[in-house]
Amino acid sequence: MLTKILAVLLLFTSYNAHSAFMHFNFTGFVSSVENYEATFFDEATLLGQPVSGSFTLDLSNEVRGRLETGWYWWGQVETGLPVLTSQLKLGSKTYILANQGIYNAFEDDFFPEEHIEMYNGPDYDGGPIGDGEYFSDFARFTETTPQGETNLTYDLSIYFFDLISDFLVFSEETELFDKQPDFSQSFFWEDTDFTDDNQRGSGMFNVYESFYPDVGGFERNIDSTLEFTLASVSAVRVDSPSTWLIMIIFLGLLIRKRIIVG
């Protein structure tokens, strides 16, 4: 078993060593908590607490999208290979979205449910637009027991824009052919004044768990949403994800699978 683990890890690391990635690291603080079903997030202890995390974008897989206007491009990955992995750190807990549960063996296809956007101001129709980006990632964990199936999903997204600083540029190909913008542009964005809207960023993390008994029916166990205000986002290009992070994710998935099977 250990030999198989190392072989898969070596293959994955070797593949990524030839790819380019962008790390979008963010910081912020919790602004609201909503527990629609069960208390997954404790509002009393979390409000105002710091959060941090990251989105890692694989630049080798271009996302098919559309330049909706001269300043707004969006792309969605509904099927095919994923381009994003992400994580959110909240206190001592880290939530990792590493493309779990996005492969459907019956249809032999991937369903990442990822979304990326870029805004390139400075203005449109006489009004300020500014520069900014949006990322949304998704993961599903499935556990099957003799009693039924439990589905746990994570949805993580961040959005930020800036009316003061001009740090993003659309390429000529994007403007002419709807090609993916250049997401490899490095920058450091910071909201220097939370009292105005010249710079603004926000994020959301939703945890949803449902149970489908073998006898039929449906039960909603968890439905909780945590929102946070962004304080900063930094974009840094790297050659490959951290090997130790890949190892942690892979071993975590393996351990979870062994628990489920056991």
N, C-alpha and C positions, 0 to 999 in steps of 0.2 A: 504493500500500500504506500509506504514512504517513497519508494522508487517512482511510483506513478505520480505522486504529488510533485516531486522534484522535477520530473520530466515535463509536466504541464507548466509548472512555474518557469522553467528554463525556456520553454517555447514561447510563453507569453512575454517574458522579459526580452527575449531576442527580437520578437516582432516589434515591441514598442521602442526598442533601442534605435530603430530605423525610422521612427515617427517623430513628429513635432507636436508639442502640446502647449496650450496656454493655461496657466493657473490664474484664476480670478479669486483672490483671497479677500474676504470681506469681514468687517467688524460692525457691531451695532449693539442695540439694547432692546429688550422686550418691551413692546408698547401695548399689547393686549393679548388676552387669553380667552378663548371660548370653548367650553366643554358642552357639546350638544348631546353627547351620550357618554356617560361615565366621566370620571375626573382623571384624565391622563396627565394634564398639565395643571400644576397647583398655582392658581393666579396669585394668591397671597404672597408666596415666596419668590415668584418669577418676575413679576412686574418691575421694570427698571433694571433687571439684571443683564450683564453683558452676554453677548453671543458672538461667535466667530465661526468661520467655515470657508468653504471654497467650492468653486466649480472648475473642473478640468475639461477643456475642450480639445478633442482630437482634430488637429488641422488637416490630417491626411484624408479625411472623409468629408468632402464638401456637401453642405446641406442645400438641397434644392429649395429655393425660396423666391420671393418676389419683391421688387422695389415698388412699394405701393405708391409712394410719392417721391419727390426729389430728395427727401430727407429721412424717409422711413423704409427700412427693409425688414422683412420677417421671413422666417423659415421654420418648418415643422417636420420632425422626424417621427412619422407614424408607423412606418415599416422599414425594414432594413437594419443594417448595423447601427448601433448607437454611437453618438459622438460625445456624450457627456457622462461624467461621473461627478458626484458631489458629496459633501458632508456638512453637518452642522454640529457645532459643539455648544452645549448648553450646560453650564456647570461642570459636573464630573462625568456627564453623559455625552457620548458622541454618536450621532446617527449617520450611517454610511449608506449612500445610494450608489451602488456599483453595478448597475444593470441587472439586479436580481429579478428573476421572474419575468423577464421580457421575451424569452424564447418560448414559442408555442410549438411543441413537437408534432402535434396533429397537423398543423398547417405548415410546418417546417419553415417558419419565418419569425422575424424579430418584430416586436411591437414596443418600441422604447417610450413613446409618448413624450418626446422632448420638444422644446420650443426655444428658439433664440431670436433676438431682435437687435437691431442697431439703429440709433438715431444720429443724424449728422446735420446739425443746425448750420448757420446760426438763426435763420428766420424763415417763415413761410407765410405768404399772403399778408405781409406787414406785421405779423405777430412773432414773438420769440419762441423758438423750438429747443435749441440747445443740443448738446451731445449726450448720448447715453446708451445703455444696453439693458437687455432683459434675458434672463436664463431661467428655464423651468425643467426640472428633472423628476423622474418617477421610478419607484421600485415596488415590487410586490413579493411578499413572502407567503408561501402556501404550506400549510401543515395538514396532513391527512391522518385521521385516526379512525378506529372502528365506528366511532360515533358520528363522524362527518368531516367536513373540510372547513378549515379556518383560513381566511385571507386577510393578511395585514398589509396595508399599503402606506407608503410615504410619498408625499408631494412636497417638493421644496422649490421655491422660486425667489429671485431677487430682481429688483428694478431700480435704476438710478438715472438721473439726468442732471445736466449742468448748463445753466444759462450764462455763466460767466466765463468758463474756460473752454477753449476750442481744442480738443485733444483727439478727435476722431475724424477720419477722412474716408469718403467713399472712393473706390478706385474707378477708373474709366470703364472697366468691364462691368462693374456693378451698375453703373448709370446707363449703360447701353444694352446690356444683355441679361440683367437680373442675376448676375453671378453673386455668389456669397461675398459679402464685404470682407475686408482684411481684418480678421479678428486677432491677428498677431501683433497689433499695435500695442506697445507697452505704455502704461500710464499709471499715475497714482491719483485717484479721485478722493476728495474729502469734502464733507459737508461742514463748512466753516461757521455756519450760523443756522441753528435749527429754528429760529424765529421767523425766517422768510422762506420763500419758495424758489429762490434763485438757484439753489442746489438742494436736491431732495432725493432720498432713496428709501426703499422699504423692502421688506421680505416677508414671506409667509411659509409656514411649515404645517402641513396637515397630516394627522395620523388617523387612519380609518381601519377598523377591523370588523369583519362580518363572519358569521358562522352559518354553514349550510348543513343541517342535520341530515343523516341518511334517510330518516323517515319523512323528509320533505319539509318545506318551509324555509324561513330566513330569520336570522337574528342579527341585530346590529349591536356589537359589543362596545366599540369605541368610535367616537367621532369628535375629534378635538383639533382646534386650530390655534396656532401661536403666530402672532404677527410681531415684527420687529422693525425698528427704524435703523437704517444704515448710517454708519458714521464714516466709513471709508471702504474703498475698493482698490486693490492694486492688481495690475495685469502684468504677468511675467512669463516670458517664453522659456520652455524647458525642452530638453531632448526626449525625456521619458519620465513617466511617473516614478515615485520612489519605490525601490524594490521592496523595502520593508513594508510599505503600505500594501503592495500587491500581495505579499505573503500573509499579512494579517487578514485581508479581505478573503483570500482564497481559503485559508485555514478556518476562518469563521464560518464560511459557507459549508465547508466539509463537516465541521463539528455539528452544525445545525442539521445537516442531512442525516448524519449518523443518529442524532437524537430522534428525529422524525421516524426514521426506519426502525430504530430500536423500540 
